[in-house]
Amino acid sequence: MSHARPALRRPEAGLALALAFAAAVAVFFAVFLVGRANTPDYTATLFGQADTDAMRLKAQLATGVLALAALQLVLALWMYGRLPGVRRVPGPVPLTHRIVGVVLFALSIPITVHCIQAYGVQLNGSRAAVHSIAGCFFYGAFAAKVLLVRSRRLPGWALPLAGGALVVVVVVLWYTSALWFFNGNSVPVLSLGHHHLPPGRT
């Protein structure tokens, strides 16, 4: 009997991975299609702010999401014993990791709602296209991570991969939106900055 358990884990792990991947794809396309079907309303407000004020507020909120993602990464490294110089994992660390994740997700919602209402999913221009696709991918990856966290039969690389993908996509989203705004409507270093959009489009 003791030799049967490992054989059973492989199909269960495969099913968990398949479900997580399917959820990621489904959520990605759901957000993508909603964004593409939306008629942009450039007068849409964010917590009562419009136009440049809404863009500034959204950039500030996105910076908050980036900070939370960085904190999530540190907490994850701490939990898995990968934080240099730190071996002990206090009891509150896993709970804090979950709470930060919930706050990060909640903070992303008003940003996303405003993006969809005001601009939809834009594929014209490199910066806007990368930002739009990354936004859809964020929610797909988040859905996959939620499913993977609940599974106990996964290969060791699955959850770190999902978490790492989320951190990377948050950086991409911030780089193509908040940094773009703070840098005078241009993306530094990359040639994406040469694709300017009319004021109000992020």
Phi, psi and omega in degrees: 000324183294337180273351183277332185298312179301326179293330181280337184290328185297309177295326178294318177296319178298321179294317179298317178294319180296318179295319179296318179295317180297319179296319179299314180295317181297315181292319178305308183289330177297312179294319180299313183292321177298316180294323180287327182282341183289140173270115185304136176236095186290354177266000180302143183252159176234107184052042177085356180262144181229165176054232184296325179296321178293320178297318180295315179297319180294322177294322178292318177296320179296325176294324175296319177297319178298317179297319178294323178296320177296319177296319177302318181297315179297316180295321179295315177299323178296312182298322184266013176069027182253006181274118184304131176080000181236123181247325183278136179246102179299152181306321182291347185299309180299320179295317178298320178301316180292318181297316179299321178298318179295316180297317178302312181297315180298322180291333180285336186299306180298328177297313182294317179301316179294319179301315181292316181295315187278323189232335185070197176267112183257134179244005178268120182094136185299313183298311181297321180294313179299316180297316182295313180295319179297323178297318177294319181296325180304311183288328174295315179294324179295317178299317179297318182295320179300318179291320182293324180299326183278351181267141179253004186240046185249152170295153186299338184275344191296307183292315175302324178296315179295316179295319178295322178298321179296316179298316180298316183290328175296318178298316179298316179298316180294318182298321184268005179226289183296310179297321175304315180292311181296336183264021177075042178061041173210149180263119182293155175075299185282155179289354178301334184294344181282349181264085183277148175244159177302153180307138177100350182256112176227000000 
